[in-house]
Structures are given as C-alpha cells and as structure tokens.
Amino acid sequence: MKILITGGGGFVGSHLSEALLARGDEVYILEPGGTQKVRHLLGHPRFRIVRDSVMSHDILDSLIAQVDLVYHLAAVVGVEHYVGDPYEVLNVNVNGTQNVLKVAYKYGRKVVFSSTSEVYGRNPKLPWSEDDDRVLGSTRIDRWCYSTSKAVGEHFCFAYHKLGLPVTITRYFNVYGPRLDKIDVGRIITIFMGQLLRGEPLTVIGDGLQTRCFTYVDDAVAATIAAGVGPGTDGQVFNIGTDVETSILDLAKLMIDISGSPSTIRFVSKEEVYGNSYEDIARRVPDNTRMRKILGVEAETPLRDGLARTIEWFRTQ
Ligand code: UDP
C-alpha cells in the first residue's frame, strides 16, 4: 500500500514508518520539524519525506490524492506545550485535523486518527473503556487544552464517518521507547532519563503514587497498523496500551535499578515543575479488550525490558 503519515518524523511516526516499510508498504511522511528520528530511513527506496505541515492545504491535497491510507499523527504534544503554548496546541490539533479529514473525504481515503488517553481526563472510574465519560477540569487550567483538542478531532472523525469516510481512532496510553522526545523534555521517561544519565536525583512530583500504563512502542505500532489495515475497524475507537499499572515512584526506582545510575529520588511539588496551570491525573488505565479482540494485539512487552532498551538507546546517543 501507499501510506501517508502526517507527523511521521516524530517518535511514534518514525517507528510506524519502519514497521510499514518492513511490511513492504510505500511510506510518505509529512513532517515540518526535524528529521533526526527518521534519518536512518532516508535512503530507503520506498520512503519519502515532505518537509511541510498539515496546516498547508495544497500539500495535503497533492499527497492524499496519491495514497491509499492516511495515518494522521501530526499534533503538538507534551505537557510543556499544554501549559506553555496552548494556542499552538489548539490550532494545529484542531485545524490540522480538519484539514486532513477534509482532503481525505475529497479523495475517499481512510484516516487513522491518533488520539490520546488524555481524552478521559481524570475520570475516577477505572479502567477506561472506549465509550466511558470524559472528566476534565476548568478551561482556566491549560493542561486540558490538549485533551479538548484531541476530543474535537475525534468528533470531526465521527462526523466524517457519518458522511461515509472510513475513519479509525487510536487512543494511546503513555507510549515509550527509543527516540522518545528529547532528553529532559517531553514525557516523564525522558525527563527521568536526563537526570539518570547525569546522576542527578529523579524529580518525582507529589508522593509519586500516581500511576500510568507505560506501553512499549513496538506494541503500540502493531496495534496502529492493525487499526489501519485490519478488518472491523472503520468507525471504531481503540484504547492502545497495556493495562499493567505502574506508579511514578516505582518507575523512578526501576529506571535507577536498570541503569545502575547513582541517582536518588527527590520529591517535588507540581508547581515547582509546571507552575499553576497544571493538574495531575491520579491514575490512568485502559480497558484494552477491544484492542486484543478486534486488532488482535497484546501489549506484552514487560516494562523492565522496554525500559532497558530505551535507556540503552539514550546512552548511545
Ligand atoms: N512527573 C514527575 N516528575 C517530573 C515530570 C512529571 O513525577 O519531573 C509525573 C507527572 O506528574 C505525571 C507523570 O509523571 O503524574 C507522567 O507525566 P507525563 O508528563 O509523562 O505525562 P502524562 O502521563 O501526565 O500525560
């Protein structure tokens, strides 16, 4: 198949590109940012990069006309952006998604929209199945702008599906692995990674008992491919993640243990890291029945193995 990945130069996109090339697909990526994460694919005969963005309608039109399937991954992601640049989060995630859907509809091309576990907000009823409620805080708390932007994207997907467009939504749960963000920025694993490699204390926010379900990127990519090419996926939304819950404190201890780093743990307040425009989520756990039954994928990589591979990769960088 010919496949377009918007935001294909990012963390998940780079792994998805590799996996699709290995399947024999032809992969086009649309990427306005750096191409560091896909530089090892640059000479591949079935791989092409277009250095532009989903905000450019003409580029989308010429690319989507040529492909069979679109993975729409392009988005502004990362808590530092939610609290630092909410305008850009809303603009790219809402308007960029509309642009992609509009052109895909014109040509009748299937879209897999990459959404997030953040859409459930802080719903206290766990685990979250795909049709569960969204429970969010005030719009004065910038953290929720990302959740809202992705939920708007999902509404657009369902609206276009009603108009006849084949669309599938994937909601990712804390995906990690080699090439995740940059050290010190982005998500917790890269923040801990920087501290670990310098032997500094790992900054655990609050008591560290908040949990996440850390999902290894290869598992997430296998499910993403099935969401695009597998049967029974149109008009569906899928939680993509393991249901094994890990506290942030245990994550910190495990990373110290695996790396053999002299780092210790320092408890900090959320204000110290993110200021006042941040609200933490206590627990986040998917019901992944649909992923297992319809996509036929188990997120089975143990955290220790996935972290060992991730730490090793960052060490060699
Ligand atoms: N966190 C932490 N120390 C830090 C940064 C984040 O303990 O230096 C916590 C944060 O409070 C949250 C968890 O790590 O509970 C995961 O944060 P991340 O930014 O990866 O994204 P989230 O899963 O909240 O979307």
Residues whose N, C-alpha, C, O or C-beta is under 5 A from the ligand:
A	BS01	UDP	V79 G186 R187 I188 I191 T203 V204 I205 Q210 I248 D280 I281
